[in-house]
Amino acid sequence: MHEMSLMADIIQIVSEDATNRRIRKVHKIDVIVGDVSNVLPDALELAFFYFREHGVGVLNEQTELVIIREEAKAKCQTCLYEFTPDYRLALCPKCEIPSCVLISGETFTVQSYEGE
């Protein structure tokens, strides 16, 4: 479960930034997770709960994790058809040519956090 190490990295990044800004308590962390980012939102949330329970970094028992899902979108470079792919590499459902490029859905990033 690589989500455990991903969440540890998120907490470290947020904790370092919060410390630099003299923020002692983080109330909410917003994370964007793309549908084809190879990150499982449920596993990420489970890792967050583990770290929160153990008071890692600037987390406390009230800290909330908000996962914002980013829908996967692809565009065929041959016929310009846009669709929702199941995988990163996709065959165009319209012209059936494998010339598709992902437009969205790969993102995995901290969008923002709130604290005091």
C-alpha positions in Angstrom: 0.0 0.0 0.0 2.0 3.0 -1.3 -0.7 5.3 -0.1 0.8 5.1 3.4 4.1 6.6 2.1 2.2 9.1 0.0 0.2 10.4 3.0 3.4 10.5 5.0 4.9 12.8 2.3 1.8 15.0 2.3 1.9 15.4 6.0 5.6 16.2 6.0 5.1 18.9 3.2 2.1 20.4 5.0 3.8 20.3 8.4 7.0 22.0 7.1 5.0 24.7 5.3 2.7 25.2 8.3 5.8 25.5 10.6 7.3 28.1 8.3 4.1 30.1 8.5 3.8 29.6 12.3 0.7 27.5 12.0 0.5 25.1 14.9 -2.8 23.3 14.1 -4.0 22.1 10.8 -7.8 21.8 10.6 -8.2 20.6 7.0 -6.1 19.3 4.1 -7.6 19.3 0.5 -6.0 16.8 -1.8 -6.8 16.3 -5.5 -6.7 12.6 -6.6 -7.1 11.8 -10.3 -9.0 8.7 -11.4 -6.0 7.3 -13.2 -3.3 8.6 -10.8 -2.6 5.2 -9.4 -3.7 6.4 -5.9 -6.6 4.7 -4.2 -8.6 7.4 -2.3 -9.9 4.9 0.3 -6.4 3.7 1.1 -5.1 7.3 1.3 -7.9 8.1 3.7 -7.1 5.1 5.8 -3.4 6.1 6.0 -4.5 9.7 7.0 -6.7 8.3 9.9 -3.7 6.3 11.1 -1.4 9.3 11.1 -4.0 11.6 12.6 -4.6 9.1 15.4 -0.9 9.1 16.2 -0.7 12.9 16.1 2.0 13.0 13.4 3.2 16.5 12.3 0.7 19.2 12.8 -2.3 16.9 12.7 -4.6 16.6 15.6 -7.8 14.7 16.3 -10.0 17.4 14.5 -7.9 17.5 11.3 -10.0 16.7 8.3 -8.9 15.2 5.0 -10.9 16.3 1.9 -10.3 14.2 -1.2 -11.3 15.9 -4.4 -11.7 13.5 -7.3 -10.5 14.5 -10.7 -12.3 12.7 -13.5 -10.2 11.2 -16.2 -10.6 12.7 -19.7 -8.9 11.7 -22.9 -8.8 13.1 -26.4 -8.2 11.2 -29.6 -5.5 13.1 -31.7 -6.9 11.5 -34.8 -10.6 12.3 -34.7 -10.6 14.8 -31.8 -13.2 12.8 -29.9 -13.2 13.4 -26.1 -14.1 10.6 -23.7 -13.7 9.1 -20.3 -10.9 6.4 -20.4 -10.7 3.3 -18.2 -6.9 3.3 -18.3 -4.0 5.7 -19.1 -3.5 4.1 -22.5 -6.8 4.0 -24.3 -8.2 3.0 -27.7 -10.5 5.7 -29.1 -14.1 4.4 -28.8 -15.1 6.3 -31.9 -12.4 5.7 -34.5 -10.7 2.7 -32.6 -7.2 4.2 -33.2 -4.8 4.2 -30.2 -3.8 7.9 -30.5 -5.3 9.2 -27.3 -3.8 11.7 -24.9 -5.0 12.2 -21.3 -6.4 15.7 -20.7 -7.1 15.1 -17.0 -7.2 12.5 -14.3 -3.5 12.0 -13.5 -3.3 14.7 -10.8 -2.2 13.9 -7.3 -1.5 17.1 -5.3 -2.2 19.0 -2.1 -4.6 21.8 -3.2 -4.6 23.6 0.1 -4.8 23.4 3.8 -6.3 25.4 6.6 -5.0 26.0 10.1 -4.3 28.4 12.9 
